[in-house]
C-alpha cells in the first residue's frame, strides 16, 4: 500500500508539472508542506521525490530542495533532419525579413516573429546603474572614438567570459563590433570573395543569409539535425564536391532549430574544416542561454590553427539596443580589424563602457542564473500551447537553450499565408521561407517565446493555432 501511495503522489506532482502549476526551474514545496497537501507521511513524499528524480521530472539542488527540471518531461515530436538539394545557390527572398523585424517596433503587435527578448527578461536596472557610472569611471573617454579593436576594459571582460565557452584567448585577440551582425559580415568579408560558396545549416538564421547575399556569395545548405546540428558526413561530401570558401554555423542553440551540437560533433566539424583549410565563422549569440549548466563550449574551443572566427553579442542577453558585439577572428584578426575601421570607424563608447562595468561587477553571472530559468519556462509554455492548439501532426523542436521554437505544420499549411492572416490580426510570425536561401520550409514557422506570459499572449498563440487548423483542413 505504501508503494501505491508514493507512486500516486509522484503522478500527481508530475501532472502538476505538466499542467504548468510548477514550471521548468520552479522549486517544489518542502516535504512537510507536500505531506500536508496530499495527506501522507513525510517518508511517502520523500519516496515520491526519489521516483520523480529517477524519471527526470525533478532534480535535487544541494541545501536548496527539489526543482522541476528545465527539460520538458514529455518532449514533442521534432521535425526530421533536413535534406536540401546539395548545390550552391544565390540567396533570394530576404526582403520579407525587414517587414517581420519592423513589426517588433509596433507596440500593438503581439511579438511572435522577431527573436527580440521583451524588456521583462532583461537586467534593465542593473544596466541603468552601469550607464550612470560611466562618466565617473571613464572620465573623458566616454566621448572619444573607441577605434578598433575597441575599449581594452570591454575586451578584457569579453575574454574572461569566453573562458566559460572553453576559449582561452587574450583581450588583444578581440575586435569589438556593432552587434554580432557586423561581426558576421566582417568575418565573411575577411575570408571570402563575391561569388564564393559558403556552407550553412538548413534551416539557418536569416542574418547569415543576408550577410551572404550582401557580399554577392552563394549559399550551400547542408542537412541539419534538429537536436545535433549539421551532419559531418554531409559536410565532408560537400567539401569534396564544391570549392567551399567558408562555413557559417551556429553550433550552440542555433536559430531557428535551437539545436546544440555535442562536443564530439563540434570537434569533428572543426577538424574536418581545418583539414580542408576552410575557415569557420561561428555565431554563438545564444551560447550563454543554456537552460541547464554548464554552458556548452564553443566550436572555437576545439580549433588548432586559428581558423575559427567567433562572433558574439550581448543583444540576446543584456539588451538588443546596446549593439555591443565582438569577433575573435583567430589568424584573421588584423584583416577584421581593418575592415571594421573601413566600414564604421568605431563603436559607440557609452554602451561598451557600460557593458564592461556591468560584467566587471559580477552582474552578468547573477542575471544569467535567473534568466536561464525564465527562458526555459517561457519556451515550455509556448511548446505546451502549440501542442494543445495547433493542427494534428504538428511537430516542434526541443531546444535546450535560447528562446525560439521551430514549428513544422502539416504540409497543406502555407506559412506565408498564415503569416499574412496573423499579421492582419495584430500577431507577428516568422515564416519558414525566411530561413532558407531558396525559400524552403513553406509549412514552418519560428516563434519567439521571450514575451511575458499573459492572457493576450496566450490568446494570440491559440489564434495562430486556429488559423493553422483552418488551413490544414
C-alpha positions in Angstrom: 0.0 0.0 0.0 2.9 2.4 0.8 4.3 1.8 -2.7 0.9 2.7 -4.2 0.7 5.9 -2.2 4.2 7.3 -3.2 3.6 6.4 -6.8 0.2 8.2 -6.6 1.9 11.3 -5.1 4.6 11.2 -7.8 2.0 11.0 -10.5 0.0 13.9 -9.0 3.1 16.1 -8.8 4.1 15.1 -12.4 0.6 16.1 -13.6 1.0 19.5 -11.8 4.3 20.0 -13.7 2.6 19.0 -17.0 -0.3 21.4 -16.3 2.1 24.3 -15.6 1.4 24.6 -11.8 5.2 24.2 -11.5 7.2 25.3 -14.5 10.7 24.4 -15.5 13.2 25.7 -12.9 10.5 26.2 -10.2 11.2 25.0 -6.7 8.7 22.4 -5.3 7.3 23.0 -1.8 9.1 21.4 1.1 8.4 17.8 2.1 6.3 18.7 5.1 4.1 21.0 3.1 3.7 18.4 0.4 2.9 15.8 3.1 0.1 18.1 4.4 -1.2 18.8 0.9 -1.5 15.1 0.0 -2.4 13.8 3.4 0.6 11.4 3.5 3.7 10.9 5.6 7.0 12.7 5.1 8.6 9.4 4.1 6.0 8.8 1.4 6.7 12.3 -0.1 10.5 11.6 0.0 9.9 8.3 -1.8 7.8 10.1 -4.4 10.5 12.7 -4.9 13.1 10.0 -5.4 10.9 8.4 -8.1 10.4 11.7 -9.9 14.1 12.3 -9.8 14.8 8.9 -11.3 12.2 9.7 -14.0 13.9 13.0 -14.8 11.0 15.2 -13.8 12.7 17.0 -10.9 16.3 17.4 -9.7 17.8 18.0 -6.2 20.0 21.0 -5.5 22.3 20.9 -2.5 20.8 22.7 0.6 18.0 24.1 -1.6 15.4 21.4 -2.3 13.9 19.9 -5.3 13.3 21.8 -8.6 11.5 21.0 -11.8 14.0 20.0 -14.4 14.4 22.5 -17.2 13.9 20.0 -20.0 10.2 19.1 -20.7 9.0 15.8 -19.3 7.2 14.7 -22.5 9.1 16.1 -25.4 7.3 16.9 -28.6 8.0 15.0 -31.8 10.7 17.0 -33.5 10.9 17.8 -37.2 13.1 15.4 -39.3 16.6 16.1 -40.4 16.6 18.4 -43.4 17.6 17.2 -46.8 18.4 20.2 -49.1 19.3 19.9 -52.8 23.0 20.0 -52.2 24.2 22.6 -54.6 25.2 26.2 -54.2 22.6 28.9 -54.8 22.1 32.6 -54.7 20.2 33.9 -51.7 16.7 35.3 -52.6 13.5 36.4 -50.9 15.2 38.2 -47.9 13.1 41.4 -48.4 10.4 39.7 -46.2 12.8 39.8 -43.2 12.7 43.6 -42.9 8.9 43.5 -42.7 9.0 40.9 -40.0 11.6 42.6 -37.8 9.9 46.0 -38.2 6.9 44.6 -36.5 9.0 44.3 -33.3 8.7 48.1 -33.0 4.9 48.1 -33.2 3.5 48.4 -29.7 0.1 47.0 -30.6 1.6 43.8 -32.2 1.9 40.5 -30.4 5.6 39.7 -31.0 6.0 36.1 -32.1 8.1 37.0 -35.0 11.4 38.7 -34.5 13.7 37.0 -32.0 13.8 40.0 -29.7 13.5 39.5 -25.9 10.9 41.6 -24.1 12.3 44.1 -21.5 10.9 41.9 -18.7 13.6 39.4 -19.4 16.5 41.9 -19.4 18.5 43.4 -16.5 17.3 46.9 -17.1 18.0 48.4 -13.6 21.5 46.9 -13.5 22.3 48.3 -16.9 21.0 51.7 -15.9 23.3 51.8 -12.9 26.2 50.8 -15.1 25.4 53.6 -17.6 25.2 56.1 -14.8 28.7 55.2 -13.6 30.4 55.6 -17.0 31.2 59.3 -16.7 32.8 58.8 -13.3 34.6 55.5 -14.1 35.8 56.6 -17.6 36.1 60.4 -17.4 36.7 62.0 -20.8 36.9 58.7 -22.7 33.1 58.2 -23.0 33.0 61.0 -25.6 36.0 59.7 -27.6 36.1 57.5 -30.7 36.7 53.9 -29.5 38.7 52.9 -32.6 39.2 49.3 -33.4 39.8 46.9 -31.7 37.7 48.7 -29.1 38.0 49.6 -25.4 40.5 47.4 -23.6 38.3 47.2 -20.5 35.5 45.7 -22.5 37.8 43.3 -24.4 39.2 42.1 -21.1 35.7 41.3 -19.8 34.8 39.5 -23.0 38.0 37.4 -22.9 37.1 36.4 -19.4 33.5 35.4 -20.5 34.8 33.4 -23.4 36.8 31.2 -21.0 33.4 29.8 -19.9 33.0 28.7 -23.5 36.3 26.8 -23.5 38.2 29.6 -25.3 41.5 30.7 -23.9 42.1 34.0 -25.7 43.6 37.3 -24.8 41.9 40.7 -25.0 44.2 41.6 -27.9 42.5 38.8 -30.0 39.1 40.5 -29.8 37.6 43.1 -32.1 34.5 45.0 -30.7 31.7 45.4 -33.3 28.2 46.9 -33.6 26.4 43.8 -32.6 27.0 40.2 -33.9 25.7 41.0 -37.3 28.6 43.4 -38.1 31.0 40.8 -36.7 29.5 38.2 -39.1 29.7 40.4 -42.1 33.3 41.5 -41.3 34.3 37.9 -40.8 32.8 36.8 -44.0 34.5 39.6 -45.9 37.8 38.7 -44.4 37.8 35.1 -45.7 35.7 35.0 -48.9 35.1 37.0 -52.1 32.0 37.7 -54.2 30.8 34.5 -56.0 32.4 32.2 -53.4 30.5 29.3 -51.9 29.6 29.4 -48.2 28.3 26.4 -46.3 25.3 26.9 -44.0 23.0 24.8 -41.8 19.5 24.1 -43.1 17.5 26.0 -41.9 19.6 28.8 -40.8 19.4 32.3 -39.2 18.3 34.9 -41.8 21.0 37.2 -40.7 23.6 34.8 -42.1 21.7 34.7 -45.3 21.7 38.4 -45.6 25.4 38.6 -44.9 26.0 36.1 -47.8 23.6 37.9 -50.1 25.1 41.3 -49.3 28.5 40.1 -50.3 27.3 38.5 -53.6 28.2 35.0 -52.5 26.4 31.6 -52.8 25.0 29.5 -50.0 25.2 25.8 -49.8 22.7 24.2 -47.4 23.9 21.1 -45.5 21.5 18.5 -43.9 20.9 19.6 -40.2 19.5 17.5 -37.4 17.1 19.5 -35.1 18.9 18.2 -32.0 22.6 17.7 -33.0 23.0 20.3 -35.8 25.0 20.0 -39.1 25.8 16.5 -40.4 29.6 15.9 -40.6 29.2 13.3 -43.2 27.1 15.6 -45.5 29.6 18.4 -44.8 32.5 16.2 -45.8 30.8 15.3 -49.1 30.0 18.9 -49.9 33.7 19.8 -49.3 34.7 17.2 -51.8 32.2 18.3 -54.4 32.4 22.1 -54.2 35.1 24.8 -53.8 33.8 26.0 -50.4 35.4 29.2 -49.1 33.9 29.3 -45.6 31.3 27.8 -43.3 28.8 29.9 -41.3 27.4 27.8 -38.4 25.5 28.1 -35.1 26.6 25.0 -33.1 25.1 26.2 -29.8 21.3 26.7 -29.8 21.1 27.6 -33.4 18.4 29.8 -34.8 15.8 28.6 -35.7 16.2 25.0 -34.7 17.6 25.5 -31.2 19.9 22.6 -31.7 23.1 22.2 -29.7 25.8 20.1 -31.2 27.6 17.6 -28.9 31.2 18.4 -28.0 32.2 15.4 -30.1 30.4 16.7 -33.2 31.9 20.2 -32.7 35.3 18.7 -32.5 34.7 16.6 -35.7 33.3 19.5 -37.7 36.2 21.8 -36.7 38.8 19.1 -37.5 37.1 18.5 -40.9 37.2 22.2 -41.9 40.7 22.6 -40.6 41.9 19.6 -42.7 40.4 21.2 -45.8 41.7 24.7 -44.9 38.1 26.1 -44.7 37.5 28.9 -42.2 34.6 28.5 -39.8 32.5 31.6 -38.9 30.8 30.7 -35.6 27.7 32.6 -34.5 27.4 31.9 -30.7 24.9 34.6 -29.6 22.7 32.1 -27.7 25.6 30.2 -26.1 25.1 31.8 -22.7 21.4 31.0 -22.6 21.6 27.2 -21.9 18.7 26.1 -19.8 20.9 23.9 -17.7 24.5 24.3 -16.6 27.2 24.0 -17.7 27.4 26.4 -20.7 28.3 24.4 -23.8 31.7 25.0 -25.2 32.1 26.9 -28.4 33.4 25.3 -31.6 36.3 27.7 -31.3 37.5 25.8 -28.2 38.5 22.9 -30.5 40.5 24.8 -33.1 44.2 24.2 -33.6 45.1 26.6 -36.4 43.2 29.8 -35.7 40.7 29.2 -38.4 37.5 29.8 -36.4 36.2 33.3 -36.5 34.0 33.5 -33.3 31.2 36.1 -33.3 29.3 37.0 -30.2 26.9 39.7 -28.8 25.1 40.8 -25.8 21.9 41.6 -27.8 20.2 38.3 -26.8 21.2 38.5 -23.1 21.6 42.1 -21.9 19.8 44.3 -24.4 19.2 44.3 -28.2 19.5 48.1 -28.2 23.1 48.1 -26.9 24.5 46.8 -30.2 27.6 45.5 -28.4 29.1 42.6 -30.2 32.6 41.2 -31.0 34.7 39.0 -33.1 37.5 36.7 -32.0 38.8 36.0 -35.6 41.9 33.9 -34.9 44.5 34.3 -37.6 42.2 36.8 -39.5 42.2 39.3 -36.7 44.2 42.0 -38.4 42.0 41.8 -41.5 38.8 42.0 -39.5 40.2 45.0 -37.5 41.0 46.9 -40.7 37.6 46.1 -42.3 35.9 47.2 -39.1 37.6 50.6 -39.3 36.9 50.9 -43.0 33.2 50.1 -42.5 32.2 52.1 -39.5 35.4 53.7 -37.9 34.5 52.9 -34.3 31.8 51.6 -31.9 29.7 53.7 -29.6 31.6 54.5 -26.4 28.9 54.6 -23.8 27.3 51.2 -24.4 30.7 49.5 -24.5 31.9 51.0 -21.2 28.5 50.3 -19.6 28.7 46.6 -20.5 32.3 46.4 -19.2 31.1 47.9 -15.9 28.2 45.6 -15.7 30.3 42.5 -16.4 33.1 43.7 -14.1 30.7 44.0 -11.1 29.5 40.4 -11.5 26.0 41.4 -12.5 26.1 39.3 -15.7 26.5 36.0 -13.9 23.8 36.8 -11.4 21.5 37.8 -14.2 22.2 34.6 -16.2 21.4 32.4 -13.3 17.9 33.9 -13.2 17.1 34.4 -16.9 18.0 30.9 -18.0 15.1 29.5 -15.9 12.9 32.3 -17.2 13.6 31.4 -20.8 13.2 27.7 -20.1 9.7 28.3 -18.6 8.8 30.6 -21.5 9.7 28.0 -24.1 7.9 25.3 -22.2 4.7 27.3 -22.0 4.7 28.1 -25.7 5.6 24.5 -26.6 2.7 23.2 -24.4 0.3 25.7 -26.0 1.4 24.7 -29.5 0.9 21.0 -28.7 -2.7 21.8 -27.4 -4.0 24.2 -30.1 -2.1 23.7 -33.3 -3.2 21.2 -36.0 -2.8 17.5 -35.5 0.5 16.3 -36.9 2.3 19.5 -35.9 6.0 18.9 -34.9 8.2 21.2 -32.9 11.8 21.4 -31.8 13.1 20.7 -28.3 15.6 23.5 -27.6 17.9 23.3 -24.6 18.6 27.0 -24.7 17.7 30.3 -26.3 14.1 31.4 -26.7 12.9 30.4 -30.1 10.7 27.4 -31.2 10.7 25.9 -34.7 7.3 24.5 -35.6 6.5 22.2 -38.6 2.9 22.4 -39.6 1.0 20.0 -41.9 2.1 20.3 -45.5 -1.2 21.9 -46.5 -0.5 24.9 -44.3 1.3 27.7 -46.2 3.4 29.6 -43.7 3.4 32.8 -45.8 -0.4 32.8 -46.0 -0.5 32.1 -42.3 1.9 35.0 -41.6 -0.3 37.4 -43.6 -3.5 36.3 -41.8 -1.9 36.5 -38.4 -0.5 39.9 -39.2 -3.9 41.2 -40.1 -5.0 40.3 -36.5 -2.0 42.0 -34.9 0.2 39.0 -34.5 3.7 38.8 -35.9 5.2 35.5 -37.0 8.4 34.4 -38.7 7.5 32.2 -41.7 9.9 29.4 -42.6 11.0 30.6 -46.1 12.9 33.4 -44.3 15.4 30.8 -43.1 16.3 29.3 -46.5 18.3 30.8 -49.4 15.7 29.4 -51.8 12.6 29.9 -49.6 12.2 26.3 -48.5 10.3 25.4 -45.3 7.0 26.7 -46.6 5.0 24.9 -43.9 7.2 26.0 -41.0 7.1 29.0 -38.6 9.5 30.2 -35.9 8.0 31.5 -32.7 9.7 34.0 -30.3 9.0 32.8 -26.8 10.7 35.7 -24.9 7.5 37.5 -24.2 5.5 38.0 -20.9 3.1 35.2 -20.4 -0.3 36.8 -20.1 -3.8 36.4 -21.4 -3.2 38.4 -24.6 -0.1 36.4 -25.5 -1.7 33.1 -24.8 -4.7 34.0 -26.8 -2.6 35.1 -29.7 -0.9 31.7 -29.7 -4.2 29.9 -29.7 -5.5 32.1 -32.5 -2.4 31.2 -34.7 -3.3 27.6 -34.0 -6.9 28.2 -35.1 -5.7 29.8 -38.3 -3.4 26.9 -39.0 -6.1 24.4 -38.3 -8.4 26.2 -40.8 -5.7 25.8 -43.5 -4.9 22.2 -42.5 -8.5 21.2 -43.4 
